[in-house]
Amino acid sequence: MNRLLIISKNEERREILEQILREPSLTIETGTDPGFALKRLREETFSMVIFDRESIEVSLETFARKVLSRSPLSSLVLMSPQDEEVSDIHENVEEVVYFPFQSEQVETKLLKLLKDKESLQRCKLVGRSAQLKRVAGTILSSAPTDITVLITGESGTGKEVVASAIHDNSARRRGPLIAVNCGAIAQGILESELFGHERGAFTGAVARRKGMFETADGGTIFLDEIAEVPLATQVKLLRVIEQKSFMRVGGSENISVDLRVVAATSKDLLEEVENGNFRRDLYFRLSVVKIELAPLRERTEDISPLVYHFLKQLSREKKYEYPPVGEEVFNLLKSYHWPGNVRELRNLLESLAVLSPEGKIGAEEVARYIQKQAQFNKSLPVVTGRSLEASEHQLMLQALMSLKAEITALRNLIFKGLESVPTVEAHEVGADWQARGQQEVKPAPSMEEMEKQLIARTLREVGGNRRKAAKLLGIGERTLYRKLDKYGLS
């Protein structure tokens, strides 16, 4: 059941919206002022808060912060006149509906927003980015089936949360969900952990032991960091996935299991296949459905709801309500690269909330943390106030300026060498030798030409691997792709 809260001093607007949104699955409450809204948000959870400017009596930013600090998962919708251009809309406002209301348009917008919100909540995903909504849609469409799913993404993006959501929304939700971190288990005992062993199978095997696959019978097994599994064990994994049977280590009896396999990796599995570290047939068997989790730096619109969500959790744990976070703090958080993604954000908030005076998360503490991280890893961008794309451009420009300096130095050496040639040698080969030599020296290439040469040279050095090239150049892969298209490099 979705609960909606409509805040407006205009009685007609409240009544019309109630009529438009009259659905059996919706419970609607109305009020006239922000004080009533904040009071109800402390008492109940609302999926959506709909309001107009003249009723909130504060800025959009202030009202949005107060609402989300009490109800992080609520969607904010602004009512605005048709003839008024909404240019200063705050990023925490997810939708705008215009009055006089057009029933069909309003219903379509708000019901779609509610459907997306419901999908995210069913998957226990916090955010509002288009990437996250697509992930939720894929989870809910694939969960009822038994097909294997491969989850990819950087460390800390929430791969285990997605695996749990697949299990919880499947017919196997009453069965066990067994998570195995393949990278955290020594290769020598990985097979025993996965498939179990018979007594006497190896030194120390004093009794028969069930493995993870047997334990997961009737449920789901989640194989995290699947790229760390050695090639010999990958053969056995492929057999289990295809035939749903295996033998314990040291055993001769076939054991059948009924389970679903979900795998995850922070590595590029196709690259691992090309390098001979991962079996191609296993890769295609695992990636029947592939879910890719974008890094937090590529979906900065999810930072605000995540911050409010984590602080709300901390408030319940500590029984203390943390003060609202200022806009300056959010600007700093959105400018940071987040190599540890959502996990790093949560750890930072926990640390700052506990250690900061009065539980307040201030801009100085956040800036200090970001600068400290930049010192640990010089490849991480320092907070500059620029966007990610602008920062990448700056890094590329610095590389080009360095290359230009090298070319200039080389040119100076050439001219210096020409000047130091003895006169007699110049006379022997012709009086105008130096003049012609200087005329034939080509002018320094343009910045664009140097950029093209730098990219081409880097690609040659890494054998055409674009991910490695982007890393060496200090730019994002998407930026590199744009440059390749621009310069016609393949």
CORMOSUL-V287900 format. One line per field, one symbol per residue. ss: DSSP state (H for helix, E for strand, C for the rest). phi: phi as a letter, one per 30 degrees, with the letter a starting at -180 (. if undefined). burial: + if it has 24 or more other C-alpha atoms within 12 Angstrom, else -. A space follows every 50 residues. Layout:
ss = ???
phi = ???
burial = ???
//
This chain:
ss = CEEEEEECCCHHHHHHHHHHCCCCCEEEEEECCHHHHHHHHHHCCCCEEE EEHHHHCCCHHHHHHHHHHHCCCCEEEEEEECCCCCCCCCCCEEEEEEEC CCHHHHHHHHHHHHHHHHHHHHCCCCCCCHHHHHHHHHHHHHHCCCCCEE EECCCCCCHHHHHHHHHHCCCCCCCCEEEEEHHHCCHHHHHHHHHCECCC CCCCCCCCECCHHHHCCCCEEEEECHHHCCHHHHHHHHHHHHHCEECCEC CCCCEECCCEEEEEECCCHHHHHHCCCCCHHHHHHHCCEEEECCCHHHCC HHHHHHHHHHHHHHHHHHCCCCCCCCHHHHHHHHHCCCCCHHHHHHHHHH HHHHHCHHHCCCHHHHHHHHHHHHHHCCCCCCCCCCCHHHHHHHHHHHHH HHHHHHHHHHHHHHHHHHHCCCHHHHHHHCCCHHHHHHHHCCCCCCHHHH HHHHHHHHHHHCCCCHHHHHHHHCCCHHHHHHHHHHHCCC
phi = .cccbccadddddddddeddcdbedccccbacbdddddddddcbccdbbc bcddcdibdeeddddddddcbdcdccbccbdedcdcccddddddabccce dcedddddddddddddddddddchcclbddddddddddeddcedccddbc cclddjdjddddddddddccdcddddcccbdddcceedcdddddcibcdi daejddadbdcdddddeibbcccdhdddddeddedddeddddchbabddi cbcdccbcaccbbbaccddddddddicbddddedddcebccccddddcbd dddedddddddddddddchbdddedddddddddddddhdchddddddddd ddddcdehidccddddddddddddddbdddddebiddddddddddddddd ddddddddddddddddddddddddddddckdceddddddddddddddddd dddddddddddciidddddddddibdddddedddddcicc
burial = -+++++++----++--++--+------+++++++--++-++---++++++ +++-++---++-++++++++++++++++++----------+++++++++- +----++--++-+++++++++++++++++-++++++++++-++--+++++ ++++++++++++++++++++-++--+++++++------++++++++++-- --------+++++++++++++++++++++++-++-+++++++-+-++++- ----+-++++++++++++++------+++--++-+++-++++++++++++ ++++++++++++++------++++++--++++++++++++++++++-+++ -++-----++++--+++-+++-+------++++----++-+++-++--++ --++-----------------------------+---------------+ ++++++-++-----+++-++++++++--++--++------
//
